[in-house]
């Protein structure tokens, strides 16, 4: 324990000294590695519905194309960490499995994007540097490694306050857009619903767009019924009507339409 504590102290001291420089993120990575094992570390900054900015990652170019480039092309809107970073002002340590909707692992986002990343488990620290809706520092473990355990999470939570403070000080120095209007009111707009409105051009009702948004995120009919306080049978009728109106028969086709709309923007 003393050896680990000493390693953490040395590493975090170097991170403190690197605030405001290009060495900051690698120093934070080194500090975190002194207390927990992980594969990928990346930091994404979000400004409303705008494409996220990748401040840092430790991947080779080939893996970066899948994990970073493909992500910022549009699927980021369906990422539970994006929802946490741009939703209610929740800071701190968050785990993907706790954020994800009940059918996330059956969603097209998971199948068509997340599976390709080779990531098994992901934990993120959500912070709010001035000028950004949110920044997520996330670290992952690959499918061949065990998921993060209780001791790992305890160590991350113990380190989180100092990581938060340093991240806010460092990334406020970065050029950043002003937080979009409406995102600091507690009721931010839903960019998925806005995209769906453009995509369907009045074909779907506001309620159907709301349900379609939740379906794309990975919510089951039961989860949608609880989320919207309507009967599950009503949700199923809406889903049937949505598919008929869009002339599709699967969530796969719905996801393809959504991504095509995003690429066209």
C-alpha positions as CSV (number, residue, x, y, z in Angstrom):
1,X,0.0,0.0,0.0
2,X,2.8,2.4,0.9
3,X,4.5,1.7,-2.4
4,X,1.3,2.3,-4.4
5,X,0.7,5.5,-2.4
6,X,4.2,6.7,-3.1
7,X,3.8,6.0,-6.9
8,X,0.5,7.9,-7.0
9,X,2.0,10.9,-5.2
10,X,5.0,11.1,-7.6
11,X,2.8,10.7,-10.6
12,X,0.1,13.2,-9.6
13,X,2.7,15.7,-8.6
14,X,4.0,15.5,-12.2
15,X,0.5,16.0,-13.5
16,X,0.0,19.1,-11.3
17,X,3.2,20.5,-12.7
18,X,2.0,19.8,-16.3
19,X,-1.3,21.7,-16.0
20,X,-1.6,24.0,-19.0
21,X,1.0,22.0,-21.1
22,X,0.8,19.2,-23.7
23,X,2.2,16.8,-21.1
24,X,-0.9,17.1,-18.8
25,X,-3.0,14.2,-20.2
26,X,-0.1,11.7,-20.4
27,X,0.7,12.6,-16.8
28,X,-2.8,12.0,-15.7
29,X,-2.7,8.7,-17.5
30,X,0.4,7.7,-15.7
31,X,-1.1,8.7,-12.4
32,X,-4.2,6.6,-13.0
33,X,-2.1,3.6,-14.0
34,X,-0.4,3.7,-10.7
35,X,-3.7,2.8,-9.0
36,X,-5.7,0.8,-11.6
37,X,-5.0,-1.3,-14.7
38,X,-6.7,-0.3,-18.0
39,X,-6.2,-0.4,-21.7
40,X,-7.5,2.8,-23.4
41,X,-7.6,6.2,-21.9
42,X,-9.3,9.0,-23.7
43,X,-10.7,12.4,-22.9
44,X,-13.7,13.8,-24.9
45,X,-15.0,17.3,-24.6
46,X,-18.7,18.0,-25.4
47,X,-20.4,21.2,-26.3
48,X,-24.1,20.5,-26.6
49,X,-24.9,18.5,-29.7
50,X,-21.7,19.6,-31.5
51,X,-19.2,16.9,-32.5
52,X,-17.1,16.1,-29.5
53,X,-13.4,17.1,-29.4
54,X,-11.0,14.4,-28.5
55,X,-8.4,16.1,-26.2
56,X,-6.3,12.9,-25.7
57,X,-6.1,9.2,-26.4
58,X,-3.4,6.6,-26.2
59,X,-4.3,4.5,-29.2
60,X,-2.5,3.6,-32.4
61,X,-3.9,5.1,-35.6
62,X,-5.8,1.9,-36.6
63,X,-7.7,1.6,-33.4
64,X,-8.2,5.4,-33.2
65,X,-10.2,5.2,-36.5
66,X,-12.7,2.9,-34.9
67,X,-12.8,4.3,-31.3
68,X,-12.5,8.0,-32.1
69,X,-13.1,8.8,-35.8
70,X,-16.1,6.6,-36.2
71,X,-17.5,7.8,-32.9
72,X,-17.4,11.5,-33.6
73,X,-19.0,11.0,-37.1
74,X,-22.4,10.7,-35.4
75,X,-22.9,7.6,-33.1
76,X,-21.7,9.7,-30.1
77,X,-25.2,11.0,-29.7
78,X,-26.3,7.5,-28.6
79,X,-23.4,7.1,-26.1
80,X,-24.5,6.9,-22.5
81,X,-21.4,9.0,-21.5
82,X,-22.5,11.7,-24.0
83,X,-25.9,11.7,-22.2
84,X,-24.2,12.0,-18.8
85,X,-21.9,14.8,-20.0
86,X,-24.7,16.9,-21.6
87,X,-27.5,16.0,-19.3
88,X,-28.2,17.0,-15.7
89,X,-25.2,18.3,-13.9
90,X,-23.8,15.0,-12.7
91,X,-20.1,14.9,-12.0
92,X,-17.9,12.1,-10.7
93,X,-17.1,8.5,-11.5
94,X,-19.6,6.7,-13.7
95,X,-19.6,3.2,-15.1
96,X,-21.0,2.4,-18.5
97,X,-23.0,-0.6,-17.2
98,X,-24.8,1.7,-14.7
99,X,-25.5,4.4,-17.2
100,X,-26.7,2.2,-20.1
101,X,-30.4,1.5,-20.8
102,X,-31.7,-2.0,-20.2
103,X,-31.4,-3.1,-23.8
104,X,-28.1,-1.2,-24.6
105,X,-26.2,-4.4,-25.4
106,X,-28.9,-5.3,-27.9
107,X,-28.9,-1.9,-29.5
108,X,-27.6,-1.2,-33.0
109,X,-25.2,1.4,-31.5
110,X,-23.7,-1.3,-29.4
111,X,-23.6,-3.9,-32.3
112,X,-22.4,-1.6,-35.0
113,X,-20.0,0.6,-33.1
114,X,-19.2,-0.4,-29.5
115,X,-18.5,-4.1,-30.3
116,X,-16.0,-3.0,-32.9
117,X,-13.9,-1.1,-30.4
118,X,-13.0,-4.3,-28.5
119,X,-13.9,-2.7,-25.2
120,X,-15.4,-4.9,-22.5
121,X,-15.9,-2.4,-19.6
122,X,-15.6,1.4,-19.4
123,X,-15.5,3.9,-16.5
124,X,-15.5,7.6,-16.9
125,X,-14.9,10.7,-14.8
126,X,-17.3,13.5,-15.8
127,X,-16.2,17.0,-15.1
128,X,-17.3,20.5,-16.2
129,X,-14.5,22.8,-17.3
130,X,-15.6,26.3,-18.0
131,X,-16.9,26.8,-21.5
132,X,-17.8,23.1,-22.1
133,X,-21.0,21.3,-21.5
134,X,-18.9,18.4,-20.1
135,X,-15.6,16.6,-20.4
136,X,-15.4,12.8,-19.9
137,X,-12.0,11.2,-19.0
138,X,-12.7,7.5,-19.6
139,X,-10.6,4.4,-19.3
140,X,-11.5,0.9,-20.6
141,X,-10.6,-2.8,-20.4
142,X,-10.6,-5.0,-23.5
143,X,-12.8,-8.1,-23.9
144,X,-9.9,-10.4,-22.9
145,X,-9.5,-8.7,-19.5
146,X,-11.7,-8.8,-16.4
147,X,-14.2,-6.0,-15.8
148,X,-13.4,-3.3,-13.3
149,X,-13.9,-4.6,-9.8
150,X,-14.9,-3.1,-6.5
151,X,-11.4,-2.3,-5.5
152,X,-10.7,-0.6,-8.9
153,X,-13.8,1.6,-8.5
154,X,-12.9,2.5,-4.9
155,X,-9.4,3.5,-6.0
156,X,-10.8,5.6,-8.9
157,X,-13.3,7.3,-6.7
158,X,-10.6,8.1,-4.1
159,X,-8.5,9.8,-6.9
160,X,-11.5,11.5,-8.6
161,X,-11.5,14.8,-6.6
162,X,-7.9,15.7,-7.5
163,X,-8.4,14.6,-11.1
164,X,-11.5,16.8,-11.3
165,X,-9.7,19.8,-10.0
166,X,-6.8,19.4,-12.3
167,X,-8.9,18.7,-15.4
168,X,-11.0,21.8,-14.8
169,X,-8.0,24.0,-14.5
170,X,-6.2,22.5,-17.5
171,X,-8.9,22.3,-20.0
172,X,-10.4,25.7,-19.3
173,X,-7.1,26.9,-20.9
174,X,-8.1,25.2,-24.2
175,X,-10.0,27.2,-26.8
176,X,-13.6,26.2,-26.4
177,X,-17.0,27.2,-27.7
178,X,-19.4,28.9,-25.3
179,X,-21.9,26.4,-23.9
180,X,-24.9,26.5,-26.2
181,X,-28.1,28.3,-25.2
182,X,-30.5,26.0,-23.3
183,X,-27.8,23.5,-22.2
184,X,-27.3,25.2,-18.8
185,X,-31.0,25.5,-17.9
186,X,-31.4,22.0,-16.5
187,X,-33.6,21.0,-19.5
188,X,-31.2,20.7,-22.4
189,X,-32.6,20.1,-25.9
190,X,-32.5,16.5,-27.2
191,X,-30.3,16.5,-30.3
192,X,-31.4,12.9,-31.2
193,X,-35.0,14.1,-31.4
194,X,-34.0,17.2,-33.4
195,X,-32.2,14.9,-35.9
196,X,-35.2,12.6,-36.1
197,X,-37.5,15.5,-36.7
198,X,-35.4,16.5,-39.7
199,X,-35.0,12.9,-40.9
200,X,-38.8,12.2,-40.8
201,X,-39.9,15.6,-42.0
202,X,-43.2,15.7,-40.1
203,X,-44.1,12.0,-40.7
204,X,-43.8,11.1,-37.0
205,X,-45.7,12.8,-34.2
206,X,-43.7,14.4,-31.3
207,X,-44.5,11.4,-29.1
208,X,-43.3,9.0,-31.8
209,X,-40.1,10.9,-32.2
210,X,-39.6,10.8,-28.4
211,X,-40.1,7.0,-28.5
212,X,-37.8,6.5,-31.5
213,X,-35.1,8.4,-29.7
214,X,-35.3,6.1,-26.7
215,X,-35.3,3.0,-28.9
216,X,-32.1,4.2,-30.6
217,X,-30.5,4.6,-27.2
218,X,-31.3,1.1,-26.2
219,X,-34.4,1.2,-24.1
220,X,-36.9,-1.7,-24.2
221,X,-40.6,-1.1,-24.4
222,X,-40.9,-1.6,-20.7
223,X,-38.2,0.9,-20.0
224,X,-39.8,3.4,-22.4
225,X,-43.2,3.0,-20.6
226,X,-41.6,3.7,-17.3
227,X,-39.6,6.7,-18.7
228,X,-42.6,8.3,-20.3
229,X,-45.2,7.1,-17.7
230,X,-47.4,5.4,-20.3
231,X,-48.6,1.8,-20.7
232,X,-46.2,-0.7,-22.2
233,X,-48.9,-1.8,-24.7
234,X,-49.1,1.9,-25.8
235,X,-45.4,1.9,-26.5
236,X,-45.6,-1.2,-28.6
237,X,-48.4,0.3,-30.7
238,X,-46.3,3.4,-31.2
239,X,-43.3,1.3,-32.2
240,X,-45.4,-0.5,-34.8
241,X,-46.8,2.7,-36.2
242,X,-43.3,4.2,-36.4
243,X,-41.9,1.3,-38.4
244,X,-45.0,1.4,-40.7
245,X,-44.6,5.2,-41.3
246,X,-40.9,4.9,-42.0
247,X,-41.4,1.8,-44.2
248,X,-38.9,-0.2,-42.2
249,X,-39.1,-3.5,-40.3
250,X,-36.1,-3.5,-37.9
251,X,-34.1,-1.4,-35.5
252,X,-31.1,-2.0,-37.8
253,X,-32.9,-0.1,-40.6
254,X,-33.8,2.7,-38.2
255,X,-30.2,3.0,-37.1
256,X,-29.0,3.1,-40.7
257,X,-31.5,5.9,-41.5
258,X,-30.4,7.9,-38.4
259,X,-26.7,7.6,-39.2
260,X,-27.3,8.5,-42.9
261,X,-29.1,11.6,-41.7
262,X,-26.2,12.5,-39.5
263,X,-23.7,12.0,-42.2
264,X,-25.8,14.2,-44.5
265,X,-25.6,17.1,-42.0
